Amino acid sequence: MSDVHGVVRDQLRAFIERIERLEEEKKTIADDIKDVYGEAKSTGFDTKILKKVIAIRKQDHDERLEQEAILDTYLQALGMAVAPADEE
């Protein structure tokens, strides 16, 4: 029975060690991303907008169009919609 416990213990240890390595890699990548945002900011880019652009690029095209349409509807209902350039 102790061999079974030893195997389970070794598997558990292996999982824990893999997760710990991945967590460290994740932290390193997060730090790298933070550095890139810092570089972008130092050259004059708005990091909040960059983050929004990245979020938009992650979305499915149809999902993005649907959200934009709903947002436009809400803004129009509140009288906040921006008129197209040809209507101004």
MDTraj code that builds the backbone (N, CA, C; nanometers):
import mdtraj as md
import numpy as np

residues = "MET SER ASP VAL HIS GLY VAL VAL ARG ASP GLN LEU ARG ALA PHE ILE GLU ARG ILE GLU ARG LEU GLU GLU GLU LYS LYS THR ILE ALA ASP ASP ILE LYS ASP VAL TYR GLY GLU ALA LYS SER THR GLY PHE ASP THR LYS ILE LEU LYS LYS VAL ILE ALA ILE ARG LYS GLN ASP HIS ASP GLU ARG LEU GLU GLN GLU ALA ILE LEU ASP THR TYR LEU GLN ALA LEU GLY MET ALA VAL ALA PRO ALA ASP GLU GLU".split()
xyz = np.array([
    [0.0815, -0.1195, 0.0000],
    [0.0000, 0.0000, 0.0000],
    [0.0853, 0.1251, 0.0000],
    [0.2042, 0.1215, 0.0601],
    [0.2892, 0.2399, 0.0673],
    [0.3407, 0.2798, -0.0711],
    [0.3558, 0.1816, -0.1648],
    [0.3964, 0.2147, -0.3011],
    [0.2905, 0.3018, -0.3691],
    [0.1640, 0.2705, -0.3441],
    [0.0546, 0.3487, -0.4015],
    [0.0596, 0.4910, -0.3467],
    [0.0789, 0.5029, -0.2176],
    [0.0871, 0.6361, -0.1564],
    [0.2088, 0.7117, -0.2094],
    [0.3172, 0.6410, -0.2312],
    [0.4373, 0.7041, -0.2846],
    [0.4158, 0.7565, -0.4248],
    [0.3451, 0.6782, -0.5077],
    [0.3157, 0.7199, -0.6451],
    [0.2246, 0.8420, -0.6441],
    [0.1204, 0.8379, -0.5606],
    [0.0269, 0.9504, -0.5514],
    [0.1008, 1.0740, -0.5007],
    [0.1860, 1.0567, -0.4010],
    [0.2628, 1.1683, -0.3463],
    [0.3532, 1.2282, -0.4536],
    [0.4177, 1.1423, -0.5331],
    [0.5062, 1.1900, -0.6390],
    [0.4271, 1.2641, -0.7476],
    [0.3087, 1.2110, -0.7827],
    [0.2242, 1.2797, -0.8808],
    [0.1812, 1.4167, -0.8290],
    [0.1385, 1.4191, -0.7042],
    [0.0945, 1.5440, -0.6433],
    [0.2088, 1.6452, -0.6428],
    [0.3251, 1.6028, -0.6026],
    [0.4421, 1.6911, -0.5997],
    [0.4735, 1.7429, -0.7400],
    [0.4639, 1.6563, -0.8394],
    [0.4919, 1.6971, -0.9770],
    [0.3910, 1.8023, -1.0238],
    [0.2625, 1.7818, -0.9923],
    [0.1613, 1.8802, -1.0299],
    [0.1893, 2.0148, -0.9620],
    [0.2171, 2.0094, -0.8333],
    [0.2427, 2.1323, -0.7577],
    [0.3639, 2.2058, -0.8148],
    [0.4701, 2.1349, -0.8444],
    [0.5902, 2.1975, -0.8981],
    [0.5661, 2.2571, -1.0362],
    [0.4889, 2.1880, -1.1196],
    [0.4552, 2.2427, -1.2522],
    [0.3747, 2.3699, -1.2389],
    [0.2757, 2.3672, -1.1490],
    [0.1931, 2.4860, -1.1286],
    [0.2782, 2.6013, -1.0781],
    [0.3686, 2.5733, -0.9852],
    [0.4556, 2.6787, -0.9332],
    [0.5433, 2.7386, -1.0430],
    [0.5966, 2.6547, -1.1307],
    [0.6787, 2.7052, -1.2423],
    [0.5943, 2.7913, -1.3360],
    [0.4733, 2.7443, -1.3662],
    [0.3855, 2.8210, -1.4539],
    [0.3437, 2.9540, -1.3913],
    [0.3177, 2.9536, -1.2615],
    [0.2836, 3.0779, -1.1916],
    [0.4001, 3.1768, -1.1999],
    [0.5212, 3.1290, -1.1863],
    [0.6386, 3.2155, -1.1966],
    [0.6521, 3.2706, -1.3388],
    [0.6274, 3.1854, -1.4384],
    [0.6310, 3.2318, -1.5775],
    [0.5228, 3.3365, -1.6017],
    [0.4050, 3.3127, -1.5435],
    [0.2940, 3.4065, -1.5588],
    [0.3312, 3.5425, -1.4994],
    [0.3962, 3.5411, -1.3836],
    [0.4395, 3.6651, -1.3198],
    [0.5422, 3.7373, -1.4065],
    [0.6351, 3.6617, -1.4626],
    [0.7362, 3.7208, -1.5498],
    [0.6716, 3.7845, -1.6721],
    [0.5763, 3.7145, -1.7319],
    [0.5069, 3.7676, -1.8494],
    [0.4269, 3.8920, -1.8118],
    [0.3593, 3.8899, -1.6969],
    [0.2826, 4.0068, -1.6524],
    [0.3755, 4.1266, -1.6328],
    [0.4922, 4.1029, -1.5774],
    [0.5902, 4.2108, -1.5601],
    [0.6360, 4.2643, -1.6959],
    [0.6565, 4.1741, -1.7914],
    [0.6968, 4.2161, -1.9262],
    [0.5881, 4.3012, -1.9917],
    [0.4632, 4.2606, -1.9754],
    [0.3516, 4.3366, -2.0317],
    [0.3458, 4.4752, -1.9682],
    [0.3631, 4.4804, -1.8376],
    [0.3645, 4.6089, -1.7668],
    [0.4749, 4.6984, -1.8217],
    [0.5910, 4.6412, -1.8478],
    [0.7020, 4.7183, -1.9044],
    [0.6673, 4.7741, -2.0422],
    [0.6010, 4.6938, -2.1251],
    [0.5631, 4.7395, -2.2590],
    [0.4627, 4.8544, -2.2486],
    [0.3656, 4.8424, -2.1584],
    [0.2725, 4.9533, -2.1374],
    [0.3478, 5.0785, -2.0930],
    [0.4464, 5.0614, -2.0069],
    [0.5266, 5.1750, -1.9625],
    [0.6008, 5.2412, -2.0779],
    [0.6568, 5.1589, -2.1661],
    [0.7250, 5.2118, -2.2843],
    [0.6280, 5.2891, -2.3727],
    [0.5101, 5.2308, -2.3935],
    [0.4097, 5.2962, -2.4776],
    [0.3688, 5.4301, -2.4166],
    [0.3494, 5.4312, -2.2854],
    [0.3104, 5.5542, -2.2163],
    [0.4194, 5.6602, -2.2291],
    [0.5437, 5.6178, -2.2173],
    [0.6542, 5.7145, -2.2245],
    [0.6697, 5.7761, -2.3634],
    [0.6143, 5.7108, -2.4650],
    [0.6193, 5.7681, -2.5992],
    [0.4909, 5.8430, -2.6349],
    [0.3992, 5.8553, -2.5361],
    [0.2817, 5.9376, -2.5563],
    [0.1514, 5.8643, -2.5810],
    [0.1519, 5.7315, -2.5780],
    [0.0281, 5.6574, -2.5990],
    [-0.0517, 5.6489, -2.4690],
    [-0.1834, 5.6483, -2.4819],
    [-0.2741, 5.6368, -2.3683],
    [-0.2924, 5.4881, -2.3385],
    [-0.2440, 5.4437, -2.2230],
    [-0.2460, 5.3007, -2.1926],
    [-0.3871, 5.2475, -2.1692],
    [-0.4774, 5.3317, -2.1188],
    [-0.6157, 5.2867, -2.1016],
    [-0.6770, 5.2528, -2.2372],
    [-0.6489, 5.3359, -2.3361],
    [-0.7016, 5.3109, -2.4698],
    [-0.6352, 5.1881, -2.5315],
    [-0.5052, 5.1729, -2.5088],
    [-0.4364, 5.0532, -2.5599],
    [-0.5009, 4.9270, -2.5041],
    [-0.5339, 4.9280, -2.3759],
    [-0.5975, 4.8116, -2.3137],
    [-0.7352, 4.7847, -2.3746],
    [-0.8081, 4.8928, -2.4044],
    [-0.9392, 4.8753, -2.4688],
    [-0.9233, 4.8169, -2.6089],
    [-0.8247, 4.8667, -2.6824],
    [-0.8003, 4.8147, -2.8172],
    [-0.7673, 4.6663, -2.8112],
    [-0.6850, 4.6278, -2.7165],
    [-0.6474, 4.4868, -2.7023],
    [-0.7703, 4.4032, -2.6680],
    [-0.8549, 4.4538, -2.5792],
    [-0.9778, 4.3810, -2.5435],
    [-1.0686, 4.3659, -2.6646],
    [-1.0786, 4.4713, -2.7446],
    [-1.1631, 4.4658, -2.8646],
    [-1.1075, 4.3640, -2.9637],
    [-0.9758, 4.3629, -2.9803],
    [-0.9146, 4.2701, -3.0756],
    [-0.9330, 4.1241, -3.0349],
    [-0.9546, 4.0996, -2.9062],
    [-0.9771, 3.9629, -2.8582],
    [-1.1180, 3.9134, -2.8910],
    [-1.2090, 4.0082, -2.9141],
    [-1.3487, 3.9720, -2.9361],
    [-1.3699, 3.9167, -3.0771],
    [-1.4700, 3.8343, -3.0867],
    [-1.5180, 3.7867, -3.2153],
    [-1.5770, 3.9063, -3.2905],
    [-1.5584, 3.9104, -3.4208],
    [-1.6059, 4.0233, -3.5026],
    [-1.7546, 4.0481, -3.4838],
    [-1.8357, 3.9449, -3.4912],
    [-1.9811, 3.9610, -3.4773],
    [-2.0186, 4.0087, -3.3375],
    [-1.9503, 3.9556, -3.2374],
    [-1.9754, 3.9967, -3.0993],
    [-1.9432, 4.1455, -3.0829],
    [-1.8331, 4.1878, -3.1417],
    [-1.7930, 4.3281, -3.1330],
    [-1.8961, 4.4185, -3.2002],
    [-1.9421, 4.3790, -3.3187],
    [-2.0430, 4.4588, -3.3892],
    [-2.1726, 4.4694, -3.3079],
    [-2.2115, 4.3590, -3.2466],
    [-2.3330, 4.3585, -3.1649],
    [-2.3181, 4.4533, -3.0459],
    [-2.2037, 4.4473, -2.9787],
    [-2.1815, 4.5354, -2.8634],
    [-2.1781, 4.6816, -2.9051],
    [-2.1157, 4.7107, -3.0191],
    [-2.1115, 4.8482, -3.0685],
    [-2.2514, 4.8991, -3.1017],
    [-2.3346, 4.8125, -3.1594],
    [-2.4714, 4.8513, -3.1933],
    [-2.5528, 4.8795, -3.0676],
    [-2.5370, 4.7959, -2.9667],
    [-2.6092, 4.8167, -2.8409],
    [-2.5612, 4.9447, -2.7736],
    [-2.4310, 4.9658, -2.7721],
    [-2.3766, 5.0877, -2.7129],
    [-2.4309, 5.2110, -2.7848],
    [-2.4323, 5.2063, -2.9166],
    [-2.4843, 5.3184, -2.9949],
    [-2.6311, 5.3430, -2.9624],
    [-2.7092, 5.2377, -2.9496],
    [-2.8509, 5.2496, -2.9147],
    [-2.8672, 5.3174, -2.7791],
    [-2.7892, 5.2739, -2.6811],
    [-2.7969, 5.3319, -2.5469],
    [-2.7567, 5.4796, -2.5496],
    [-2.6493, 5.5114, -2.6216],
    [-2.6038, 5.6500, -2.6287],
    [-2.7080, 5.7387, -2.6961],
    [-2.7705, 5.6881, -2.8005],
    [-2.8766, 5.7645, -2.8674],
    [-2.9939, 5.7878, -2.7725],
    [-3.0303, 5.6858, -2.6973],
    [-3.1423, 5.6978, -2.6037],
    [-3.1136, 5.8030, -2.4967],
    [-2.9865, 5.8205, -2.4630],
    [-2.9475, 5.9186, -2.3620],
    [-2.9116, 6.0541, -2.4221],
    [-2.9227, 6.0650, -2.5553],
    [-2.8880, 6.1893, -2.6222],
    [-2.7387, 6.2158, -2.6250],
    [-2.6597, 6.1102, -2.6174],
    [-2.5149, 6.1247, -2.6111],
    [-2.4460, 6.0776, -2.7390],
    [-2.5211, 6.0381, -2.8377],
    [-2.4612, 5.9822, -2.9605],
    [-2.3880, 6.0917, -3.0370],
    [-2.2764, 6.0546, -3.0929],
    [-2.1987, 6.1456, -3.1753],
    [-2.2525, 6.1375, -3.3174],
    [-2.2842, 6.2517, -3.3750],
    [-2.3375, 6.2545, -3.5118],
    [-2.2263, 6.2207, -3.6097],
    [-2.2571, 6.1408, -3.7132],
    [-2.1571, 6.1120, -3.8165],
    [-2.1076, 6.2414, -3.8794],
    [-1.9869, 6.2408, -3.9317],
    [-1.9226, 6.3605, -3.9866],
    [-2.0047, 6.4259, -4.0965],
    [-2.0736, 6.3461, -4.1779],
    [-2.1509, 6.4033, -4.2882],
    [-2.2809, 6.4685, -4.2436],
    [-2.3241, 6.4460, -4.1182],
    [-2.4480, 6.5049, -4.0667],
    [-2.4229, 6.6328, -3.9891],
    [-2.2990, 6.6625, -3.9578],
    [-2.2676, 6.7800, -3.8742],
    [-2.2809, 6.9075, -3.9481],
])
top = md.Topology()
chain = top.add_chain()
for i, resn in enumerate(residues, 1):
    res = top.add_residue(resn, chain, resSeq=i)
    for name in ("N", "CA", "C"):
        top.add_atom(name, md.element.get_by_symbol(name[0]), res)
traj = md.Trajectory(xyz[None], top)
